[in-house]
């Protein structure tokens, strides 16, 4: 099996093959370009795009603060292939390297179809591995994948027994959540560095990998499990793959008709529409990539049965939320200007939503309240959960919390919705909201001083998993009704948890 590596080597990779900014230099000042070529290029590539270590462009380093970069260069990173350079580099050289890797390159790097195809590796061709699982569990649809970002691993858990089946290495900085095929056998991971990895859960094996771009936001898998699409920040593309072996089908430039290009914030699967929906950062459009037998009027042919349908948006929209029918799209307007509801059938705005600041629509959930369906989401910069009536998009309530939150979760069979307080001094708290009274029923502090975040329910909604988001962290198993902790498992900063049933069935309490 091809070994999947982490952020590994030093951030120095942001240096290779790039001209330094024209700054006055002291005669004895460290030369970070020379240091990079000597110590870093072998792992991170002379062109900054990565090798056995990750790409080190500014866009790829957003999760690492410059001060932390110096520490990684000096001390290395445990449980990865990133060595310590403290014995080889003095403080001034470490600082020079750390500063340089955050500087943009003089020439923007490119990633072409040829590069994508050259990166493609197939370890086990589709259909060649046994169809029976190599492990025994009661319910294959009640498995969980847990992404541990502390040391870049993924754990596969039995949701009935809370036992770890396996733990395997992942690429550096997985982002956007893994996506399952409809039968739950295969899962696809996307990394910040642009790698798409296909994993066979039944055989506990990586079957194929390909690099879709240099800086990637997320991936989506079609409702029939046949296609995978990647959304890139760099280059400005959407990339379509055959899900069987991750062979390239098409690389789609993201351009407006006037030639302006755009980063892709995210791509989503819209099962009832047989399409992918793309959120564009820099173009006021919504893109729908369809695969009907015949393109509709006005669609632009792409490849095979695929067609691009452009929808003019009333604003630059980001971070989408969809109603269960996938007719209505809720998007956050640029610059904290609130949110709006866009009807993808009539292709027009139907409502404005009073969402001050930065609502996290991607964490939105829905449920039934007094015979009507409501949607709710936390805010990234305010201690608030906003609840809207989806029949007329009116504001039902704003629930005040102990600080800004990031993740919200529930389950059809649970009377509670859970929201963390991810940002600010109260990050060790998590609120339990009664979905019928819209009041906070309980506030839990599972581990004082350590961030509590991201809930995911089991298949039946009877228990849930909650992360202690710390390098010396843990995964907690909690009774969904009594709110009592049942068990905990030590983990390295467990972040996202993804239940096979909830994700493949689009359970209403789980983000999609």
Long-range contacts (C-beta under 8 A, 24 or more apart in sequence): 1-123, 1-205, 1-206, 2-121, 2-123, 2-206, 2-209, 3-169, 4-168, 4-169, 4-170, 4-171, 4-195, 4-197, 4-206, 4-209, 5-52, 5-53, 5-54, 5-80, 5-81, 5-169, 5-171, 5-172, 6-54, 6-77, 6-80, 6-81, 6-82, 6-151, 6-152, 6-169, 6-170, 6-171, 6-172, 7-53, 7-54, 7-64, 7-77, 7-80, 7-82, 7-152, 7-172, 7-173, 8-43, 8-52, 8-53, 8-54, 8-77, 8-80, 8-81, 8-82, 8-172, 9-40, 9-43, 9-44, 9-52, 9-53, 9-54, 9-81, 9-82, 9-83, 10-39, 10-40, 10-43, 10-44, 10-53, 10-56, 10-69, 10-72, 10-73, 10-82, 10-85, 10-97, 11-56, 11-61, 11-64, 11-69, 11-72, 11-73, 11-97, 11-98, 11-101, 12-36, 12-39, 12-40, 12-44, 12-56, 12-73, 12-97, 12-100, 12-101, 13-40, 13-41, 13-43, 13-44, 13-45, 13-48, 13-50, 13-53, 13-54, 13-55, 13-56, 13-101, 14-44, 14-48, 14-56, 14-57, 14-58, 14-60, 14-61, 14-100, 14-101, 14-102, 14-103, 15-40, 15-41, 15-48, 15-56, 15-97, 15-100, 15-101, 16-40, 16-41, 16-44, 16-45, 16-46, 16-47, 16-48, 17-45, 17-46, 17-47, 17-48, 17-105, 18-47, 18-48, 18-105, 18-106, 18-107, 19-105, 19-106, 19-107, 20-100, 20-103, 21-103, 21-106, 29-92, 29-96, 30-92, 30-93, 30-95, 30-96, 30-97, 31-96, 32-93, 32-96, 32-97, 32-99, 32-100, 33-100, 35-89, 35-93, 35-96, 35-97, 36-97, 36-100, 39-85, 39-88, 39-89, 40-97, 43-81, 47-109, 48-105, 48-109, 49-109, 49-111, 49-214, 50-193, 52-81, 53-81, 53-82, 54-171, 54-172, 54-173, 54-192, 54-193, 55-193, 55-194, 55-214, 55-215, 56-101, 57-104, 57-105, 57-109, 57-214, 57-215, 57-234, 58-101, 58-102, 58-103, 58-104, 59-214, 59-215, 59-233, 59-234, 60-173, 60-192, 60-193, 60-214, 60-215, 61-101, 61-102, 62-192, 63-173, 63-192, 66-98, 66-99, 66-102, 69-98, 69-101, 69-102, 70-94, 70-95, 70-98, 73-97, 73-98, 78-151, 79-151, 79-492, 80-151, 80-152, 108-234, 109-214, 109-234, 110-235, 111-194, 111-211, 111-213, 111-214, 111-234, 111-235, 112-251, 113-248, 113-251, 115-211, 116-210, 116-211, 116-212, 116-239, 116-248, 116-251, 117-248, 119-209, 119-210, 119-211, 120-208, 120-209, 120-210, 120-246, 120-247, 120-248, 121-208, 121-209, 121-210, 122-207, 122-208, 122-245, 122-246, 123-205, 123-206, 123-207, 123-208, 123-209, 124-200, 124-203, 124-205, 124-207, 124-208, 125-207, 125-245, 126-207, 126-208, 126-244, 126-245, 127-244, 129-200, 129-202, 129-203, 129-205, 129-207, 130-202, 130-203, 131-202, 132-202, 133-201, 133-202, 133-203, 134-202, 134-203, 134-204, 135-165, 135-166, 135-204, 137-161, 137-165, 139-459, 140-184, 140-500, 141-184, 141-459, 141-500, 141-501, 141-504, 142-458, 142-459, 142-460, 142-499, 142-500, 142-501, 143-184, 143-201, 143-499, 143-500, 144-456, 144-458, 144-465, 144-497, 144-498, 144-499, 144-500, 145-178, 145-187, 145-497, 145-498, 146-465, 146-475, 146-491, 146-494, 146-496, 146-497, 146-498, 147-174, 147-178, 147-494, 147-495, 147-496, 147-497, 147-498, 148-491, 148-492, 148-493, 148-494, 148-495, 149-173, 149-174, 149-492, 149-493, 149-494, 149-495, 150-470, 150-471, 150-473, 150-491, 150-492, 150-493, 150-494, 151-492, 151-493, 153-492, 154-178, 154-189, 155-491, 155-494, 156-201, 156-204, 157-465, 159-458, 159-459, 159-463, 159-499, 160-458, 162-477, 162-486, 162-487, 162-489, 164-489, 165-204, 166-204, 168-199, 168-204, 168-206, 170-197, 171-195, 171-197, 175-216, 175-217, 175-218, 176-217, 176-218, 176-219, 176-266, 177-218, 177-496, 177-498, 177-511, 178-496, 178-498, 179-219, 179-220, 179-221, 179-228, 179-269, 179-503, 180-221, 180-498, 180-500, 180-503, 180-504, 181-221, 181-225, 181-243, 181-504, 182-223, 182-224, 182-225, 182-504, 183-225, 183-504, 184-500, 184-501, 184-504, 186-225, 186-243, 188-219, 188-221, 188-228, 188-243, 189-219, 190-216, 190-218, 190-219, 190-230, 191-216, 192-216, 194-230, 194-232, 196-228, 196-230, 196-241, 196-246, 198-243, 198-245, 198-246, 207-245, 208-245, 208-246, 209-246, 210-241, 210-246, 210-248, 212-239, 212-241, 213-237, 213-239, 217-263, 217-264, 217-265, 217-266, 217-267, 218-266, 218-267, 219-267, 220-267, 220-268, 220-269, 220-276, 221-269, 222-269, 222-274, 222-276, 222-291, 223-269, 223-270, 223-271, 223-274, 227-291, 229-267, 229-276, 229-289, 230-267, 231-264, 231-265, 231-266, 231-267, 231-278, 231-279, 232-263, 232-264, 233-263, 233-264, 233-281, 234-263, 236-261, 236-262, 236-263, 236-264, 237-264, 238-264, 238-267, 238-276, 238-278, 238-287, 238-289, 240-289, 240-302, 240-303, 240-306, 249-303, 249-304, 249-306, 250-302, 250-303, 250-306, 252-289, 252-302, 252-308, 254-278, 254-280, 254-283, 254-287, 255-283, 256-283, 256-285, 265-318, 265-319, 266-319, 266-320, 266-362, 268-320, 268-322, 268-512, 269-512, 270-322, 270-326, 271-326, 271-506, 272-325, 272-326, 273-326, 273-344, 275-309, 277-320, 277-322, 277-326, 277-329, 277-344, 279-317, 279-318, 279-319, 279-320, 279-331, 280-316, 280-317, 281-316, 281-318, 282-316, 283-316, 284-312, 284-313, 284-314, 284-315, 284-316, 284-317, 285-310, 285-311, 285-312, 285-313, 286-310, 286-311, 286-313, 286-317, 286-329, 286-331, 286-342, 286-344, 287-311, 288-344, 311-342, 311-344, 311-347, 312-347, 313-342, 314-340, 314-342, 314-349, 315-340, 317-342, 319-359, 319-360, 319-361, 319-362, 320-361, 320-362, 321-361, 321-362, 321-364, 321-375, 321-377, 322-512, 323-366, 323-373, 323-375, 323-390, 324-366, 324-373, 324-506, 324-508, 328-390, 330-361, 330-364, 330-375, 331-361, 332-358, 332-359, 332-361, 336-381, 341-393, 350-393, 351-392, 351-393, 353-386, 353-388, 353-393, 353-395, 354-386, 354-395, 355-379, 355-386, 356-382, 357-381, 357-382, 359-386, 360-405, 360-406, 360-407, 360-408, 362-511, 363-406, 363-407, 363-408, 363-409, 363-511, 364-408, 364-511, 365-408, 365-409, 365-410, 365-417, 365-508, 365-509, 365-510, 365-511, 366-390, 366-508, 367-410, 367-412, 367-417, 367-435, 367-508, 367-509, 369-396, 369-435, 369-436, 369-438, 370-436, 376-408, 376-417, 377-408, 378-404, 378-405, 378-406, 378-407, 378-408, 378-419, 378-420, 379-404, 379-405, 380-404, 380-405, 380-406, 380-423, 381-423, 383-421, 383-424, 385-419, 385-433, 387-438, 396-438, 397-438, 399-433, 399-438, 399-439, 399-440, 401-431, 401-440, 402-426, 402-429, 402-431, 402-443, 403-427, 403-429, 405-431, 406-453, 406-454, 407-453, 407-454, 407-455, 409-454, 409-455, 409-456, 409-457, 409-464, 409-509, 409-510, 409-511, 410-435, 410-457, 410-508, 410-509, 411-457, 411-461, 411-464, 411-480, 411-502, 411-507, 411-508, 411-509, 411-510, 412-461, 412-507, 412-508, 412-509, 413-460, 413-461, 413-462, 414-457, 414-461, 414-464, 414-480, 414-481, 414-509, 415-481, 416-441, 416-480, 416-483, 417-509, 418-455, 418-464, 418-466, 420-451, 420-452, 420-453, 420-454, 420-455, 422-451, 422-453, 427-451, 427-452, 427-453, 428-452, 430-455, 430-466, 432-483, 442-483, 444-483, 446-476, 446-485, 447-474, 453-495, 454-495, 454-496, 454-497, 455-497, 456-496, 456-497, 456-498, 456-499, 456-502, 456-510, 457-499, 457-502, 457-507, 457-509, 457-510, 458-499, 459-499, 459-500, 459-501, 459-502, 461-509, 465-497, 467-491, 467-494, 467-495, 467-497, 468-494, 469-493, 469-494, 469-495
